[in-house]
Amino acid sequence: MMDLLLTVVLFTLGIVLIVKGGDAFVDAAAWMAEVSGIPKLIVGATVVSFATTLPELLVSSMAAFDGKVDMAIGNAVGSVTANLALIMGIALVCLPSAIRRRDYLLKAVLMLGASLYLVLASSGGSLSFQSGIALLVIFVIAMWDNIRSALRSMREEQTAAGRGGHPRPMGHEVRRNLLKFLLGAAGIVIGAQLLVDHGGNLARLIGVPERIIGVTLIAVGTSLPELVTTLTAIAKKQASLSAGNIIGANIIDLTLILPICSLISGGALPVSAQALAIDLPACLLVGCIAMVPSLVTGRFQRWQGGVLLLSYVVYLVITCSGAAL
């Protein structure tokens, strides 16, 4: 009993370190990029998008390095499912909104295309190194689209006066953000290691596969930064901003994290039968529910949010009941 309690405490500490460390790291990374002269929109499209997925990247990479492949895949794919079905579901139920199709079309195609490709490429029971390279190509296209969209927005918003200079940062400001950067990075690394180590221990102590811990507790834990962003966007009545952040994070989860895990595991990433039968199809299904109706109607609708939340409950029930068999 004491072993279980200690494991739960350390596992929870890992989540707290990841959330707090990720918040500090993103703020500091964005500040460093901005004072270097990079426009704020470009920073958001690249640095911040990548930094918000750093927890998932580190957790899955460490799990793959430790040979916990089911946990690595479960965290990456489970985070996408949680982002869409749980977090985006909450956003759409609370605040449906109209969208501009051109802002979402390519991102939706890349996310759904990556999900479908992952299902097909893994059907033989593993994700090959070559398949990982194809996913990395999708990642590069997504980053290019982010930068292109940011540049277009800059041109639209640019005034006749032109761009102003960037003020020289004060010494105390540099020290504060450097400290935030280092402490944030350390928090993410330590938190990720705690999640991997004690996630495995938790699975052993309660008698469930590591995959279950990966697609539920760890996936939701590493998705907490997106949840906080979503709740903030709801409070500011900007649900479309939340949706854009979630879709961008999902593309990185699918197209960068899994290829890196494949490389770490020796060139081919084994995919369990349960992941093939449940996790990957669920990820593709909730992606279709979230994006296809919206692209057709030009709106994120409340009923979509309800269906997404219901889908997540069904997914958890199927996942946990499968573990109990």
Phi and psi restraints in degrees (value plus and minus 20) as a CYANA .aco file:
   2 MET   PHI     -84.6   -44.6
   2 MET   PSI     -58.0   -18.0
   3 ASP   PHI     -80.6   -40.6
   3 ASP   PSI     -63.8   -23.8
   4 LEU   PHI     -84.7   -44.7
   4 LEU   PSI     -63.3   -23.3
   5 LEU   PHI     -83.3   -43.3
   5 LEU   PSI     -65.0   -25.0
   6 LEU   PHI     -82.9   -42.9
   6 LEU   PSI     -60.5   -20.5
   7 THR   PHI     -82.9   -42.9
   7 THR   PSI     -64.7   -24.7
   8 VAL   PHI     -83.2   -43.2
   8 VAL   PSI     -62.1   -22.1
   9 VAL   PHI     -82.2   -42.2
   9 VAL   PSI     -67.4   -27.4
  10 LEU   PHI     -89.0   -49.0
  10 LEU   PSI     -55.8   -15.8
  11 PHE   PHI     -83.1   -43.1
  11 PHE   PSI     -64.9   -24.9
  12 THR   PHI     -84.5   -44.5
  12 THR   PSI     -59.2   -19.2
  13 LEU   PHI     -80.4   -40.4
  13 LEU   PSI     -58.9   -18.9
  14 GLY   PHI     -80.5   -40.5
  14 GLY   PSI     -62.5   -22.5
  15 ILE   PHI     -83.8   -43.8
  15 ILE   PSI     -64.0   -24.0
  16 VAL   PHI     -81.4   -41.4
  16 VAL   PSI     -64.8   -24.8
  17 LEU   PHI     -82.8   -42.8
  17 LEU   PSI     -59.1   -19.1
  18 ILE   PHI     -85.7   -45.7
  18 ILE   PSI     -65.2   -25.2
  19 VAL   PHI     -86.2   -46.2
  19 VAL   PSI     -70.3   -30.3
  20 LYS   PHI     -88.1   -48.1
  20 LYS   PSI     -62.5   -22.5
  21 GLY   PHI     -84.5   -44.5
  21 GLY   PSI     -60.8   -20.8
  22 GLY   PHI     -83.0   -43.0
  22 GLY   PSI     -60.0   -20.0
  23 ASP   PHI     -82.3   -42.3
  23 ASP   PSI     -67.6   -27.6
  24 ALA   PHI     -85.2   -45.2
  24 ALA   PSI     -60.6   -20.6
  25 PHE   PHI     -84.5   -44.5
  25 PHE   PSI     -64.7   -24.7
  26 VAL   PHI     -83.5   -43.5
  26 VAL   PSI     -65.1   -25.1
  27 ASP   PHI     -79.8   -39.8
  27 ASP   PSI     -67.1   -27.1
  28 ALA   PHI     -88.3   -48.3
  28 ALA   PSI     -61.2   -21.2
  29 ALA   PHI     -84.0   -44.0
  29 ALA   PSI     -61.2   -21.2
  30 ALA   PHI     -85.2   -45.2
  30 ALA   PSI     -61.3   -21.3
  31 TRP   PHI     -82.2   -42.2
  31 TRP   PSI     -65.6   -25.6
  32 MET   PHI     -80.9   -40.9
  32 MET   PSI     -61.6   -21.6
  33 ALA   PHI     -86.2   -46.2
  33 ALA   PSI     -60.7   -20.7
  34 GLU   PHI     -87.3   -47.3
  34 GLU   PSI     -64.4   -24.4
  35 VAL   PHI     -90.2   -50.2
  35 VAL   PSI     -36.3     3.7
  36 SER   PHI     -97.9   -57.9
  36 SER   PSI     -27.3    12.7
  37 GLY   PHI      84.2   124.2
  37 GLY   PSI     -20.9    19.1
  38 ILE   PHI     -95.5   -55.5
  38 ILE   PSI     110.3   150.3
  39 PRO   PHI     -78.4   -38.4
  39 PRO   PSI     128.1   168.1
  40 LYS   PHI     -78.8   -38.8
  40 LYS   PSI     -58.6   -18.6
  41 LEU   PHI     -84.3   -44.3
  41 LEU   PSI     -58.3   -18.3
  42 ILE   PHI     -87.2   -47.2
  42 ILE   PSI     -58.7   -18.7
  43 VAL   PHI     -78.9   -38.9
  43 VAL   PSI     -66.4   -26.4
  44 GLY   PHI     -84.6   -44.6
  44 GLY   PSI     -56.4   -16.4
  45 ALA   PHI     -94.8   -54.8
  45 ALA   PSI     -41.4    -1.4
  46 THR   PHI    -142.0  -102.0
  46 THR   PSI     -88.0   -48.0
  47 VAL   PHI     -80.6   -40.6
  47 VAL   PSI     -72.1   -32.1
  48 VAL   PHI     -88.2   -48.2
  48 VAL   PSI     -61.2   -21.2
  49 SER   PHI     -78.0   -38.0
  49 SER   PSI     -63.5   -23.5
  50 PHE   PHI     -90.3   -50.3
  50 PHE   PSI     -62.3   -22.3
  51 ALA   PHI     -85.1   -45.1
  51 ALA   PSI     -53.9   -13.9
  52 THR   PHI     -90.1   -50.1
  52 THR   PSI     -38.5     1.5
  53 THR   PHI    -119.6   -79.6
  53 THR   PSI     -17.0    23.0
  54 LEU   PHI     -79.0   -39.0
  54 LEU   PSI     -58.7   -18.7
  55 PRO   PHI     -77.7   -37.7
  55 PRO   PSI     -67.0   -27.0
  56 GLU   PHI     -81.9   -41.9
  56 GLU   PSI     -60.6   -20.6
  57 LEU   PHI     -81.5   -41.5
  57 LEU   PSI     -67.9   -27.9
  58 LEU   PHI     -88.6   -48.6
  58 LEU   PSI     -63.5   -23.5
  59 VAL   PHI     -80.8   -40.8
  59 VAL   PSI     -68.5   -28.5
  60 SER   PHI     -86.9   -46.9
  60 SER   PSI     -59.3   -19.3
  61 SER   PHI     -84.8   -44.8
  61 SER   PSI     -65.1   -25.1
  62 MET   PHI     -84.4   -44.4
  62 MET   PSI     -59.4   -19.4
  63 ALA   PHI     -83.6   -43.6
  63 ALA   PSI     -62.4   -22.4
  64 ALA   PHI     -84.4   -44.4
  64 ALA   PSI     -60.4   -20.4
  65 PHE   PHI     -83.4   -43.4
  65 PHE   PSI     -56.0   -16.0
  66 ASP   PHI    -102.4   -62.4
  66 ASP   PSI     -18.4    21.6
  67 GLY   PHI      63.7   103.7
  67 GLY   PSI     -11.6    28.4
  68 LYS   PHI    -113.6   -73.6
  68 LYS   PSI      50.3    90.3
  69 VAL   PHI     -85.7   -45.7
  69 VAL   PSI     -60.9   -20.9
  70 ASP   PHI     -80.1   -40.1
  70 ASP   PSI     -58.0   -18.0
  71 MET   PHI     -88.3   -48.3
  71 MET   PSI     -59.5   -19.5
  72 ALA   PHI     -81.7   -41.7
  72 ALA   PSI     -69.3   -29.3
  73 ILE   PHI     -88.3   -48.3
  73 ILE   PSI     -62.5   -22.5
  74 GLY   PHI     -79.1   -39.1
  74 GLY   PSI     -60.2   -20.2
  75 ASN   PHI     -87.5   -47.5
  75 ASN   PSI     -66.7   -26.7
  76 ALA   PHI     -84.7   -44.7
  76 ALA   PSI     -71.6   -31.6
  77 VAL   PHI     -92.8   -52.8
  77 VAL   PSI     -60.3   -20.3
  78 GLY   PHI     -83.6   -43.6
  78 GLY   PSI     -53.1   -13.1
  79 SER   PHI     -85.6   -45.6
  79 SER   PSI     -59.0   -19.0
  80 VAL   PHI     -83.1   -43.1
  80 VAL   PSI     -66.2   -26.2
  81 THR   PHI     -82.6   -42.6
  81 THR   PSI     -62.6   -22.6
  82 ALA   PHI     -85.9   -45.9
  82 ALA   PSI     -61.7   -21.7
  83 ASN   PHI     -78.2   -38.2
  83 ASN   PSI     -64.8   -24.8
  84 LEU   PHI     -99.8   -59.8
  84 LEU   PSI     -74.5   -34.5
  85 ALA   PHI     -95.7   -55.7
  85 ALA   PSI     -58.5   -18.5
  86 LEU   PHI    -111.7   -71.7
  86 LEU   PSI     -78.9   -38.9
  87 ILE   PHI     -94.7   -54.7
  87 ILE   PSI     -68.2   -28.2
  88 MET   PHI     -88.4   -48.4
  88 MET   PSI     -52.4   -12.4
  89 GLY   PHI     -79.0   -39.0
  89 GLY   PSI     -64.8   -24.8
  90 ILE   PHI     -80.5   -40.5
  90 ILE   PSI     -64.5   -24.5
  91 ALA   PHI     -80.9   -40.9
  91 ALA   PSI     -63.3   -23.3
  92 LEU   PHI     -93.9   -53.9
  92 LEU   PSI     -54.3   -14.3
  93 VAL   PHI     -84.9   -44.9
  93 VAL   PSI     -61.7   -21.7
  94 CYS   PHI     -97.1   -57.1
  94 CYS   PSI     -55.0   -15.0
  95 LEU   PHI    -171.3  -131.3
  95 LEU   PSI      58.5    98.5
  96 PRO   PHI     -84.2   -44.2
  96 PRO   PSI     134.3   174.3
  97 SER   PHI    -175.5  -135.5
  97 SER   PSI     138.9   178.9
  98 ALA   PHI    -100.7   -60.7
  98 ALA   PSI     134.4   174.4
  99 ILE   PHI    -154.2  -114.2
  99 ILE   PSI     139.2   179.2
 100 ARG   PHI    -114.9   -74.9
 100 ARG   PSI      99.0   139.0
 101 ARG   PHI     -76.5   -36.5
 101 ARG   PSI     -57.2   -17.2
 102 ARG   PHI     -84.5   -44.5
 102 ARG   PSI     -45.2    -5.2
 103 ASP   PHI     -95.9   -55.9
 103 ASP   PSI     -41.5    -1.5
 104 TYR   PHI    -136.6   -96.6
 104 TYR   PSI     -37.6     2.4
 105 LEU   PHI     -78.6   -38.6
 105 LEU   PSI     -75.7   -35.7
 106 LEU   PHI     -84.9   -44.9
 106 LEU   PSI     -61.2   -21.2
 107 LYS   PHI     -81.1   -41.1
 107 LYS   PSI     -62.8   -22.8
 108 ALA   PHI     -85.0   -45.0
 108 ALA   PSI     -62.3   -22.3
 109 VAL   PHI     -82.6   -42.6
 109 VAL   PSI     -62.2   -22.2
 110 LEU   PHI     -85.6   -45.6
 110 LEU   PSI     -63.9   -23.9
 111 MET   PHI     -85.4   -45.4
 111 MET   PSI     -69.0   -29.0
 112 LEU   PHI     -89.1   -49.1
 112 LEU   PSI     -56.6   -16.6
 113 GLY   PHI     -83.3   -43.3
 113 GLY   PSI     -62.2   -22.2
 114 ALA   PHI     -84.2   -44.2
 114 ALA   PSI     -60.4   -20.4
 115 SER   PHI     -83.6   -43.6
 115 SER   PSI     -65.9   -25.9
 116 LEU   PHI     -86.0   -46.0
 116 LEU   PSI     -63.3   -23.3
 117 TYR   PHI     -81.0   -41.0
 117 TYR   PSI     -58.5   -18.5
 118 LEU   PHI     -83.9   -43.9
 118 LEU   PSI     -62.1   -22.1
 119 VAL   PHI     -80.1   -40.1
 119 VAL   PSI     -67.2   -27.2
 120 LEU   PHI     -90.9   -50.9
 120 LEU   PSI     -63.4   -23.4
 121 ALA   PHI     -89.5   -49.5
 121 ALA   PSI     -44.4    -4.4
 122 SER   PHI    -115.3   -75.3
 122 SER   PSI     -19.9    20.1
 123 SER   PHI     -81.7   -41.7
 123 SER   PSI     -42.9    -2.9
 124 GLY   PHI    -102.7   -62.7
 124 GLY   PSI     -20.8    19.2
 125 GLY   PHI      82.1   122.1
 125 GLY   PSI     -16.3    23.7
 126 SER   PHI    -178.1  -138.1
 126 SER   PSI     136.8   176.8
 127 LEU   PHI    -124.7   -84.7
 127 LEU   PSI      91.9   131.9
 128 SER   PHI     -94.6   -54.6
 128 SER   PSI     144.5   184.5
 129 PHE   PHI     -81.6   -41.6
 129 PHE   PSI     -59.6   -19.6
 130 GLN   PHI     -83.2   -43.2
 130 GLN   PSI     -60.0   -20.0
 131 SER   PHI     -85.2   -45.2
 131 SER   PSI     -56.5   -16.5
 132 GLY   PHI     -82.4   -42.4
 132 GLY   PSI     -58.3   -18.3
 133 ILE   PHI     -83.2   -43.2
 133 ILE   PSI     -60.0   -20.0
 134 ALA   PHI     -82.4   -42.4
 134 ALA   PSI     -59.0   -19.0
 135 LEU   PHI     -85.6   -45.6
 135 LEU   PSI     -57.4   -17.4
 136 LEU   PHI     -83.9   -43.9
 136 LEU   PSI     -52.5   -12.5
 137 VAL   PHI     -82.3   -42.3
 137 VAL   PSI     -62.1   -22.1
 138 ILE   PHI     -82.3   -42.3
 138 ILE   PSI     -59.2   -19.2
 139 PHE   PHI     -80.5   -40.5
 139 PHE   PSI     -64.7   -24.7
 140 VAL   PHI     -82.9   -42.9
 140 VAL   PSI     -62.5   -22.5
 141 ILE   PHI     -81.1   -41.1
 141 ILE   PSI     -61.5   -21.5
 142 ALA   PHI     -83.6   -43.6
 142 ALA   PSI     -63.2   -23.2
 143 MET   PHI     -85.5   -45.5
 143 MET   PSI     -59.6   -19.6
 144 TRP   PHI     -81.8   -41.8
 144 TRP   PSI     -62.0   -22.0
 145 ASP   PHI     -86.0   -46.0
 145 ASP   PSI     -58.6   -18.6
 146 ASN   PHI     -80.1   -40.1
 146 ASN   PSI     -66.8   -26.8
 147 ILE   PHI     -86.2   -46.2
 147 ILE   PSI     -62.5   -22.5
 148 ARG   PHI     -81.1   -41.1
 148 ARG   PSI     -63.8   -23.8
 149 SER   PHI     -84.2   -44.2
 149 SER   PSI     -60.0   -20.0
 150 ALA   PHI     -85.0   -45.0
 150 ALA   PSI     -62.3   -22.3
 151 LEU   PHI     -83.7   -43.7
 151 LEU   PSI     -58.9   -18.9
 152 ARG   PHI     -83.3   -43.3
 152 ARG   PSI     -62.7   -22.7
 153 SER   PHI     -83.5   -43.5
 153 SER   PSI     -58.2   -18.2
 154 MET   PHI     -82.9   -42.9
 154 MET   PSI     -62.3   -22.3
 155 ARG   PHI     -84.7   -44.7
 155 ARG   PSI     -58.2   -18.2
 156 GLU   PHI     -87.7   -47.7
 156 GLU   PSI     -53.0   -13.0
 157 GLU   PHI    -115.9   -75.9
 157 GLU   PSI     -26.6    13.4
 158 GLN   PHI     -88.0   -48.0
 158 GLN   PSI     114.5   154.5
 159 THR   PHI    -110.2   -70.2
 159 THR   PSI     146.7   186.7
 160 ALA   PHI     -84.2   -44.2
 160 ALA   PSI     -43.3    -3.3
 161 ALA   PHI     -93.2   -53.2
 161 ALA   PSI     -35.7     4.3
 162 GLY   PHI      62.8   102.8
 162 GLY   PSI    -197.7  -157.7
 163 ARG   PHI    -100.9   -60.9
 163 ARG   PSI     121.7   161.7
 164 GLY   PHI    -106.8   -66.8
 164 GLY   PSI     149.1   189.1
 165 GLY   PHI     -96.8   -56.8
 165 GLY   PSI     146.2   186.2
 166 HIS   PHI    -117.4   -77.4
 166 HIS   PSI     103.0   143.0
 167 PRO   PHI     -83.7   -43.7
 167 PRO   PSI     126.5   166.5
 168 ARG   PHI     -90.8   -50.8
 168 ARG   PSI     105.9   145.9
 169 PRO   PHI     -87.4   -47.4
 169 PRO   PSI     125.4   165.4
 170 MET   PHI     -95.0   -55.0
 170 MET   PSI     134.4   174.4
 171 GLY   PHI     -78.6   -38.6
 171 GLY   PSI     -63.5   -23.5
 172 HIS   PHI     -87.4   -47.4
 172 HIS   PSI     -50.0   -10.0
 173 GLU   PHI     -88.5   -48.5
 173 GLU   PSI     -60.2   -20.2
 174 VAL   PHI     -82.6   -42.6
 174 VAL   PSI     -66.8   -26.8
 175 ARG   PHI     -82.9   -42.9
 175 ARG   PSI     -61.9   -21.9
 176 ARG   PHI     -84.0   -44.0
 176 ARG   PSI     -64.4   -24.4
 177 ASN   PHI     -94.1   -54.1
 177 ASN   PSI     -52.1   -12.1
 178 LEU   PHI     -84.6   -44.6
 178 LEU   PSI     -61.1   -21.1
 179 LEU   PHI     -84.8   -44.8
 179 LEU   PSI     -62.4   -22.4
 180 LYS   PHI     -81.6   -41.6
 180 LYS   PSI     -60.6   -20.6
 181 PHE   PHI     -81.9   -41.9
 181 PHE   PSI     -68.6   -28.6
 182 LEU   PHI     -87.9   -47.9
 182 LEU   PSI     -65.8   -25.8
 183 LEU   PHI     -87.0   -47.0
 183 LEU   PSI     -58.2   -18.2
 184 GLY   PHI     -83.6   -43.6
 184 GLY   PSI     -66.0   -26.0
 185 ALA   PHI     -81.8   -41.8
 185 ALA   PSI     -62.5   -22.5
 186 ALA   PHI     -83.5   -43.5
 186 ALA   PSI     -60.7   -20.7
 187 GLY   PHI     -82.0   -42.0
 187 GLY   PSI     -61.6   -21.6
 188 ILE   PHI     -85.7   -45.7
 188 ILE   PSI     -65.1   -25.1
 189 VAL   PHI     -83.9   -43.9
 189 VAL   PSI     -68.7   -28.7
 190 ILE   PHI     -85.3   -45.3
 190 ILE   PSI     -63.2   -23.2
 191 GLY   PHI     -82.3   -42.3
 191 GLY   PSI     -60.6   -20.6
 192 ALA   PHI     -83.1   -43.1
 192 ALA   PSI     -61.8   -21.8
 193 GLN   PHI     -85.0   -45.0
 193 GLN   PSI     -59.3   -19.3
 194 LEU   PHI     -83.6   -43.6
 194 LEU   PSI     -61.2   -21.2
 195 LEU   PHI     -83.4   -43.4
 195 LEU   PSI     -64.5   -24.5
 196 VAL   PHI     -86.2   -46.2
 196 VAL   PSI     -70.6   -30.6
 197 ASP   PHI     -82.6   -42.6
 197 ASP   PSI     -71.0   -31.0
 198 HIS   PHI    -106.3   -66.3
 198 HIS   PSI     -37.3     2.7
 199 GLY   PHI     -84.7   -44.7
 199 GLY   PSI     -62.6   -22.6
 200 GLY   PHI     -83.7   -43.7
 200 GLY   PSI     -62.4   -22.4
 201 ASN   PHI     -84.1   -44.1
 201 ASN   PSI     -60.3   -20.3
 202 LEU   PHI     -83.2   -43.2
 202 LEU   PSI     -62.6   -22.6
 203 ALA   PHI     -80.1   -40.1
 203 ALA   PSI     -62.1   -22.1
 204 ARG   PHI     -87.7   -47.7
 204 ARG   PSI     -62.0   -22.0
 205 LEU   PHI     -89.7   -49.7
 205 LEU   PSI     -55.5   -15.5
 206 ILE   PHI    -117.4   -77.4
 206 ILE   PSI     -20.5    19.5
 207 GLY   PHI      56.1    96.1
 207 GLY   PSI      16.6    56.6
 208 VAL   PHI    -143.2  -103.2
 208 VAL   PSI     137.6   177.6
 209 PRO   PHI     -84.1   -44.1
 209 PRO   PSI     131.6   171.6
 210 GLU   PHI     -80.5   -40.5
 210 GLU   PSI     -49.8    -9.8
 211 ARG   PHI     -77.8   -37.8
 211 ARG   PSI     -59.4   -19.4
 212 ILE   PHI     -83.4   -43.4
 212 ILE   PSI     -64.5   -24.5
 213 ILE   PHI     -82.7   -42.7
 213 ILE   PSI     -59.1   -19.1
 214 GLY   PHI     -84.0   -44.0
 214 GLY   PSI     -64.9   -24.9
 215 VAL   PHI    -103.3   -63.3
 215 VAL   PSI     -30.8     9.2
 216 THR   PHI    -132.2   -92.2
 216 THR   PSI    -102.7   -62.7
 217 LEU   PHI     -83.4   -43.4
 217 LEU   PSI     -68.8   -28.8
 218 ILE   PHI     -89.8   -49.8
 218 ILE   PSI     -62.0   -22.0
 219 ALA   PHI     -81.2   -41.2
 219 ALA   PSI     -65.4   -25.4
 220 VAL   PHI     -88.2   -48.2
 220 VAL   PSI     -59.6   -19.6
 221 GLY   PHI     -80.5   -40.5
 221 GLY   PSI     -65.3   -25.3
 222 THR   PHI     -95.9   -55.9
 222 THR   PSI     -32.5     7.5
 223 SER   PHI    -112.1   -72.1
 223 SER   PSI     -21.0    19.0
 224 LEU   PHI     -78.9   -38.9
 224 LEU   PSI     -55.9   -15.9
 225 PRO   PHI     -78.1   -38.1
 225 PRO   PSI     -60.5   -20.5
 226 GLU   PHI     -85.8   -45.8
 226 GLU   PSI     -56.0   -16.0
 227 LEU   PHI     -84.0   -44.0
 227 LEU   PSI     -63.9   -23.9
 228 VAL   PHI     -82.1   -42.1
 228 VAL   PSI     -63.4   -23.4
 229 THR   PHI     -80.0   -40.0
 229 THR   PSI     -61.7   -21.7
 230 THR   PHI     -84.9   -44.9
 230 THR   PSI     -65.4   -25.4
 231 LEU   PHI     -83.3   -43.3
 231 LEU   PSI     -57.7   -17.7
 232 THR   PHI     -84.4   -44.4
 232 THR   PSI     -62.8   -22.8
 233 ALA   PHI     -84.3   -44.3
 233 ALA   PSI     -57.7   -17.7
 234 ILE   PHI     -84.1   -44.1
 234 ILE   PSI     -63.6   -23.6
 235 ALA   PHI     -81.5   -41.5
 235 ALA   PSI     -52.9   -12.9
 236 LYS   PHI    -113.5   -73.5
 236 LYS   PSI     -13.6    26.4
 237 LYS   PHI      37.8    77.8
 237 LYS   PSI      26.5    66.5
 238 GLN   PHI    -150.0  -110.0
 238 GLN   PSI      43.0    83.0
 239 ALA   PHI     -83.7   -43.7
 239 ALA   PSI     -54.2   -14.2
 240 SER   PHI     -85.6   -45.6
 240 SER   PSI     -52.0   -12.0
 241 LEU   PHI     -83.2   -43.2
 241 LEU   PSI     -63.2   -23.2
 242 SER   PHI     -81.9   -41.9
 242 SER   PSI     -65.0   -25.0
 243 ALA   PHI     -81.5   -41.5
 243 ALA   PSI     -62.0   -22.0
 244 GLY   PHI     -81.9   -41.9
 244 GLY   PSI     -61.7   -21.7
 245 ASN   PHI     -83.8   -43.8
 245 ASN   PSI     -61.9   -21.9
 246 ILE   PHI     -84.8   -44.8
 246 ILE   PSI     -65.2   -25.2
 247 ILE   PHI     -83.4   -43.4
 247 ILE   PSI     -62.9   -22.9
 248 GLY   PHI     -81.7   -41.7
 248 GLY   PSI     -62.8   -22.8
 249 ALA   PHI     -84.2   -44.2
 249 ALA   PSI     -57.9   -17.9
 250 ASN   PHI     -85.2   -45.2
 250 ASN   PSI     -60.4   -20.4
 251 ILE   PHI     -81.2   -41.2
 251 ILE   PSI     -62.6   -22.6
 252 ILE   PHI     -85.4   -45.4
 252 ILE   PSI     -62.6   -22.6
 253 ASP   PHI     -75.6   -35.6
 253 ASP   PSI     -64.1   -24.1
 254 LEU   PHI    -100.9   -60.9
 254 LEU   PSI     -54.8   -14.8
 255 THR   PHI    -124.4   -84.4
 255 THR   PSI     -31.2     8.8
 256 LEU   PHI    -134.6   -94.6
 256 LEU   PSI     -66.4   -26.4
 257 ILE   PHI     -85.9   -45.9
 257 ILE   PSI     -68.3   -28.3
 258 LEU   PHI     -85.9   -45.9
 258 LEU   PSI     -61.7   -21.7
 259 PRO   PHI     -81.0   -41.0
 259 PRO   PSI     -58.6   -18.6
 260 ILE   PHI     -84.0   -44.0
 260 ILE   PSI     -62.8   -22.8
 261 CYS   PHI     -82.0   -42.0
 261 CYS   PSI     -58.0   -18.0
 262 SER   PHI     -82.2   -42.2
 262 SER   PSI     -62.5   -22.5
 263 LEU   PHI     -85.2   -45.2
 263 LEU   PSI     -63.2   -23.2
 264 ILE   PHI     -83.3   -43.3
 264 ILE   PSI     -57.3   -17.3
 265 SER   PHI    -101.1   -61.1
 265 SER   PSI     -16.9    23.1
 266 GLY   PHI      86.6   126.6
 266 GLY   PSI      -2.9    37.1
 267 GLY   PHI      85.9   125.9
 267 GLY   PSI     -41.1    -1.1
 268 ALA   PHI    -158.8  -118.8
 268 ALA   PSI     111.6   151.6
 269 LEU   PHI    -124.4   -84.4
 269 LEU   PSI      90.8   130.8
 270 PRO   PHI     -82.9   -42.9
 270 PRO   PSI     116.6   156.6
 271 VAL   PHI    -139.0   -99.0
 271 VAL   PSI     102.7   142.7
 272 SER   PHI     -90.1   -50.1
 272 SER   PSI     141.0   181.0
 273 ALA   PHI     -82.5   -42.5
 273 ALA   PSI     -55.9   -15.9
 274 GLN   PHI     -86.6   -46.6
 274 GLN   PSI     -60.7   -20.7
 275 ALA   PHI     -84.4   -44.4
 275 ALA   PSI     -59.9   -19.9
 276 LEU   PHI     -86.2   -46.2
 276 LEU   PSI     -58.1   -18.1
 277 ALA   PHI    -104.3   -64.3
 277 ALA   PSI     -48.3    -8.3
 278 ILE   PHI    -140.4  -100.4
 278 ILE   PSI     -78.5   -38.5
 279 ASP   PHI     -87.5   -47.5
 279 ASP   PSI     -70.0   -30.0
 280 LEU   PHI     -87.1   -47.1
 280 LEU   PSI     -65.6   -25.6
 281 PRO   PHI     -81.9   -41.9
 281 PRO   PSI     -57.6   -17.6
 282 ALA   PHI     -83.2   -43.2
 282 ALA   PSI     -60.8   -20.8
 283 CYS   PHI     -80.5   -40.5
 283 CYS   PSI     -65.0   -25.0
 284 LEU   PHI     -86.5   -46.5
 284 LEU   PSI     -62.0   -22.0
 285 LEU   PHI     -82.8   -42.8
 285 LEU   PSI     -69.2   -29.2
 286 VAL   PHI     -87.9   -47.9
 286 VAL   PSI     -49.3    -9.3
 287 GLY   PHI     -83.3   -43.3
 287 GLY   PSI     -61.5   -21.5
 288 CYS   PHI     -85.6   -45.6
 288 CYS   PSI     -62.1   -22.1
 289 ILE   PHI     -82.5   -42.5
 289 ILE   PSI     -59.2   -19.2
 290 ALA   PHI     -92.5   -52.5
 290 ALA   PSI     -55.2   -15.2
 291 MET   PHI    -130.4   -90.4
 291 MET   PSI     -59.9   -19.9
 292 VAL   PHI     -81.2   -41.2
 292 VAL   PSI     -72.1   -32.1
 293 PRO   PHI     -79.8   -39.8
 293 PRO   PSI     -55.1   -15.1
 294 SER   PHI     -87.6   -47.6
 294 SER   PSI     -58.5   -18.5
 295 LEU   PHI     -89.2   -49.2
 295 LEU   PSI     -50.0   -10.0
 296 VAL   PHI     -95.2   -55.2
 296 VAL   PSI     -65.3   -25.3
 297 THR   PHI    -114.0   -74.0
 297 THR   PSI     -36.8     3.2
 298 GLY   PHI      56.7    96.7
 298 GLY   PSI       1.7    41.7
 299 ARG   PHI    -165.2  -125.2
 299 ARG   PSI     124.9   164.9
 300 PHE   PHI    -107.7   -67.7
 300 PHE   PSI     101.3   141.3
 301 GLN   PHI    -130.8   -90.8
 301 GLN   PSI     133.8   173.8
 302 ARG   PHI     -82.5   -42.5
 302 ARG   PSI     -57.6   -17.6
 303 TRP   PHI     -83.5   -43.5
 303 TRP   PSI     -51.9   -11.9
 304 GLN   PHI     -81.7   -41.7
 304 GLN   PSI     -63.1   -23.1
 305 GLY   PHI     -80.0   -40.0
 305 GLY   PSI     -62.4   -22.4
 306 GLY   PHI     -82.7   -42.7
 306 GLY   PSI     -62.9   -22.9
 307 VAL   PHI     -86.6   -46.6
 307 VAL   PSI     -58.6   -18.6
 308 LEU   PHI     -82.9   -42.9
 308 LEU   PSI     -65.7   -25.7
 309 LEU   PHI     -83.6   -43.6
 309 LEU   PSI     -62.6   -22.6
 310 LEU   PHI     -82.7   -42.7
 310 LEU   PSI     -60.2   -20.2
 311 SER   PHI     -81.3   -41.3
 311 SER   PSI     -58.3   -18.3
 312 TYR   PHI     -88.1   -48.1
 312 TYR   PSI     -59.3   -19.3
 313 VAL   PHI     -82.2   -42.2
 313 VAL   PSI     -65.7   -25.7
 314 VAL   PHI     -81.5   -41.5
 314 VAL   PSI     -62.8   -22.8
 315 TYR   PHI     -79.6   -39.6
 315 TYR   PSI     -65.1   -25.1
 316 LEU   PHI     -84.2   -44.2
 316 LEU   PSI     -61.2   -21.2
 317 VAL   PHI     -82.1   -42.1
 317 VAL   PSI     -66.4   -26.4
 318 ILE   PHI     -83.5   -43.5
 318 ILE   PSI     -62.8   -22.8
 319 THR   PHI     -83.2   -43.2
 319 THR   PSI     -68.5   -28.5
 320 CYS   PHI     -92.9   -52.9
 320 CYS   PSI     -55.0   -15.0
 321 SER   PHI     -89.9   -49.9
 321 SER   PSI     -52.6   -12.6
 322 GLY   PHI     -85.3   -45.3
 322 GLY   PSI     -54.1   -14.1
 323 ALA   PHI     -90.3   -50.3
 323 ALA   PSI     -48.8    -8.8
 324 ALA   PHI     -98.8   -58.8
 324 ALA   PSI     -37.9     2.1
